Amino acid sequence: MSKFYAVKIGKNPGIYNSWSECQQQVNGFKGAIFKSFKTKEEADNFINGEDNKKVASIDSLNENECVAYVDGSFKKDTGEYSFGCVLFHNGKIDKFNQKFPKSEFSTHRNVSGEVSGSVFAIKKAVELKMNKITIFYDYQGIESWANGDWKTNNYLTKSYKKFIDEIKPQIDINFVKVKGHSNDTYNDMADELAKEALGIGK
């Protein structure tokens, strides 16, 4: 079955009929955003649909504001966990991921990765001298532990809440929930980065 390759951000954004054509537009292009679809209509929606509003709003960020999409992953057989983070700042898109060895946090599975991703994004924003960060996440605890709506009853959640409380004076932190695995471009990208760190899906 033929596929359609939609390049949202690349050398020449558009819809391509082969993977090789798509590769020419994204290879070596930092922050490239692309995806394959079964129908041309889906590919067109990816480029021109709802997500484009997000791109527009990201492009209109103030100089000292940034947006991060974070997600976590877990590898059951090794106990390793990871995060993926897509960070928008100063007109740039940076992608990060990191895996962590089995530890006491492994009992929380991918949630440990999500928390680590949120912490990383906030630290990175402070390092970049940002005044404000908006974190898009798909696990409610990322926001609810941070703002005290959920009780922190273990070391992971307590240390996360402590980190948020201590860093709040340095940066304005906002949280936005997205539906997990709902074809949200950047949430999916963060998810893929987290899995990539663990060698999942290769």
Buried (B, 14 or more C-beta within 10 A) or exposed (E): EEBBBBBBBBEEBBBBEEEEBBBBBBEEBEBBBBBBBEEEEBBBBBBEEEBBEBBEEBEEBEEBBBBBBBBBBBBEEEBBBBBBBBBBBEEEBBBBBBBBEEEEBBEBBBBBBBBBBBBBBBEBBBEBEBBBBBBBBBBEBBBBBBEEEBEBEEEBBEBBBEBBEEBEEEBEBEBEBBEEEEEBBBBBBBBBBBBBBBEEEE
